[in-house]
Amino acid sequence: MTETNNRLGVWLMVATTFVFAMQDGLSQHLASEYNVLMVVMIRYWFFAAFVMFVASRRAGGLRAAAATTQPWLQGFRGLLLAAEICVMVLGFTYLGLVESHAIFACYPLLIAALSGPILGEQVGWRRWAAIGVGFVGILFILQPGFGVFTPLAIIPTIAAFMFALYGLLTRYAARKDSAATSFFWTGTVGAVFMTAIGIWFWEPMVPIDWAMMALLCVTGATGHYLLIQCYDVAEASAVQPFAYLQLPFAASLGILVFGEAIRPNVVFGASLIVGAGLFTLWRQRQKR
């Protein structure tokens, strides 16, 4: 058993969020030049290969990793995450990294709100209040009624809802399956699903973009590897708040590389969302 080292876990989570932010920037560039389905499909090919490599290195190999008593649930999780990635990358192409991530940051609040009806967990009034504050933050970002609301802002909102549902189903699956099994099904089912759809949208890429695609695949595998190592050495409750660092990392990339603007209402709204999310994490830890 690995000795708990929360300090190392925090640094691994910081590295994970940075790598994932770089992955999002590469995804935005490639999806803007080609199409979302092909980009996500190629990304999943490498992800599936990485998942199978990790599984083969564990006790029992691929057979043990694939063994589950709930294949329909695991399969649906894999489909849901692949679809969520497509939706989120589409959001990058229309809204950019800054606003997409600012809205997407609400997914922990959605998990808290849905944990009652899906997992049967009790959600107290304090967490409901935090959820309400978080959604006020979303309204600040969207600014409905001020003549600046764009229907495209619904894209990262849908992605956040899908990712929250994926997270809840992962926790539900964990009642019977190991994390290794869920990870295996996530990668392999997603690769099959994306290949069945994305292969019909194939476009030729120039050599420089193939290099970018290779870097995208490497960052994806690296990010997941760092995340696995993070949860292997540290308590999830200790490192989870640092997952919010992906928002400033991605926003910085959007501003510096893609020339995106950051509006005051987005900063204020994102601050409300992140603050509410950190409060729900703190309340969850207190109850435990």
Helices and strands as residue ranges (DSSP letters): H 6-33, H 36-56, H 61-66, H 71-104, H 107-119, H 125-142, G 151-153, H 154-173, H 179-198, G 199-201, H 207-233, H 236-239, G 240-245, H 246-256, H 264-287
